[in-house]
Amino acid sequence: MHQCFNFNNIFLHGDIFNIISNIFFILGSIYDFYGKKIPGLDFVLGASFFFICLMGASTISSDFTIVTYIVCSIYFIHISFNNSVEGGLKDVDHDYLAGAKTLATVLGVFVQNGRLKVTKKFIALSYFLKFIFIFLIILLCIQPEINLFNFEKNFLQIILFVLLSVATIFIMYKFLHLFIFDRSKLKKLYSLHEMFSYFLLIISLSLMIELWPTIFLIFFPFIWYILFNFILFGKFLTPRV
């Protein structure tokens, strides 16, 4: 039987909830103060989101499963990638000039005469993080509670899994190999990359959370994002950040 969310569980598991929330707050604060001064703190930010995910799980139970830890680890890698690679490229034009010490600038990425110069070291880091993300997704899929890779029963999910995996890597390739620095285009590619990565996680969990929650988790955040992005910024896929 699946456990359901109950606000009373927050109080039943209050100690672990408070401990985890404090760890998240401390890690997030470290990044806020030193994120542009010490290269690599993107992973500290990623770790803070690991604990956000764990904090959510603690409202149900403090007896965390392997699936819980894998999902939290996926969140850690995803946020680390989001901040170090996507954020690093998006802001490299002024980070480089201002002397900010991000992984992008330390690994030699810069903008010159409107042209984006991305180094092989930075590309290698990007692919390394993305393949860890894909590995963790696969690890999640082979857990006994999910067992996604059963071709007879889950053919559609497997096809979607493959297509989404290829799409995320292809979009990443696109923004890592832009020759002209175009922040608007980068943000549009990031939006697509984030959505496909999110859909990949939801498809991976679909056999565990069942049909209607899966449909809700696929469509509601997507519609919410493009609707309010348009209301706030006038564009469906390009946030003004």
N, C-alpha and C positions, 0 to 999 in steps of 0.2 A: 504494500500500500504506500502510495506517495504521501510524503509529509506536506502539509499546506502551511502557507505563511500565516502566522498568528502574532499580533503585536505583543501578546503576553510573553512570547518566547524571548523577546528582547530583555525582559526583566528576569526570566528564568535563567538565561545565559548572560546576565548582565556583566559579570566579572570579565569573561573572555571578550565580550563586546567592547568594554571600556579599555581593556589592555590593547586590543588590536587597533581601536580608533586612535589611541594615544600614539602608537607606533606610526600609524599613517600620518598623523598631524606633525610629528617630529621630522619624518623623512620629507614630507612636502615642504616644511618650513626651511629645511636645509637647502633644498633645491631653489626655493624662492629667493633666498639670500645670496646663494653662491653659484647659481646655475650658469651664469655667463662668465664666471671668474675661474672656475675649476672644470676642466674638460672631463667628460665622462659622468657628470652628475645626472645625465638623462636616465641612467640606470638606477639612481637613487629615487628619481621621480617614478620610474617604472615599478620599483619595489614598493613605493607608497600605494600605488594602484593595486599591486598584489594584495596588500592588506585591506584595501577598500573592498575588493572582491571577497576576501576571507571574512571581513566584517559583515557583509551581506549574508554569507553562509552561516555565520554564528547566530543569526536571529532565528534559525531553524534548529540547529544543533551544534554543540561544541565538539562533537565526534566527527571530525572531518574525514571524508573518504578520499581515495586516490583520485577520483573524478574531480572533486573539489580542488585539490592541489594542482591538478593539470590545468583546469580552467583558469585558476589564479595565475599560474605560470604563463599561460597564453596571454593573459591580460598584461603581465609584466613585460613580456617580449614585445607585444604590440605597442604599448605606450613608449617603451624605450626606442623602438624603431620610429614611431610617430614623432618623437621629440628630437632625437639625434639626427635622423636622416631627413624626414620631411621638413621639420622645423628648421634644421640646420641649413638646408638648401634654400628654403623660402626667405630666410633672413640673412643669408650670407653676404649680400651686397653691402648692408650697413654694419653687420657684425665684423666683417673683415676690416672695414675702414675704422671702426670704433675700437678695434683691438680686443674684441670679446674672444674668450678662449672656449669655443665650442669644439666638439669633435670635428665638425666640418672645417673650421678654420685651421685647427691643429693638423688635420690631415691634408691641408694644402688647397682646399676648395676656395675659389675667389671669383669675383666678377671683374672683367676688364673690358672697357669700351662696350659695355652691354652684352658681352659674351660670357657665358657661364663655363668656368674651367673646373671640371670635376676630375679628381685624381683617381688612379687605380686603387689606391688604399681605401678611399672612401667608398668606391663601388664594391670592393671586396667586403668591407664591413656591412654594407647594406644587404648584399646577398647572404652573408653569413647569418645575420639576424632574421632575414625572411625565411631561410631554410630551417632555422630553429623553430620558427613559428609554424611552418608546414609540418615539421617533424612532430611537434607537440599536438597539432591537430590530428595527425595520423595516430599518435599514441592514444589520444582521447577516443578515437573511433574504434580501436581494437579492445577497449575495456569491455569486460563481460556484460556490463549493464547496457552497453550500446551495440557493439558488434556490427558496425555499419557495413563492413566489407563482406556481406553475404549476397552474392550476385543474384541468387534465385529470389530472395525476398526484397532486396533493397536496390534493385537495378537503377531506378530513377534517382535515388539519393546519391548513388555512386557516380552517375553521369554528371549530376549537378556539382558534386564535390570536385571532380576532375576539371570541369569547365571553370569553376570559380577559382581553383588553384592556379590554372593557367592564366586566367584573366588578371589576378593580382600580380603575378610575376611579370606579365607583359606590360601592365601599366607602370610597375616599378621600373622596368627597363626604359620605358618612354621618358619618365621624368629624370632618370639618371643620365640620359644621353641627350638632353636638350642642349643645343648649342647657343641659343639666344636666351638670355635671362628674361623670363616673362612671368612675374609673380602671379598674375591672374590665371595663366595657363597652368602653372604649377598647382595652384589651389584647386582648380577644376579636376586635374588628374588625382590630386590627393583625395578629393571627395569621392571619386569613383573607387579609388583604391581602398579607402576606409569602408565603404559600403560593401564591396565584394568580400573584404576580409571578415566583416561582421556577418554577412550571409553565410560564409564558409563555416564559421563557428556555430551558427544556428542550425544549419543543415547537419552538422556533426552531432548536435545534441537532439535532433528532431525525434529520433527513435526513443529517447528517454523522456522527453517532455510531451510527446503525443501531438496529434494533428493540429487542433485548434490553437493551443498556445504557440505552436510553431508558426502558423499563419499570422497570428497577431504580432509575434516578435519580428517577423519579416516585413510586414506591411506598415504597421503603426509607426515605428521609429523612422522608416524611410519617408513616409508621407509627412510626418511631423517635421523632419529635417528640411525637406525641399519647400514645404509650405512656409515655415517661419524664416528660412533663409531668404525667400522671396519677399516676405513682409518686411524683414529688417534691412536687407541689402539690395533688393530689386533683382536678384539673380537666384536661380534655383540651385546651382551647384558651386557657386563661388562666394564663400563667406568673406567678409571684409575684416580679416585678421592679419 
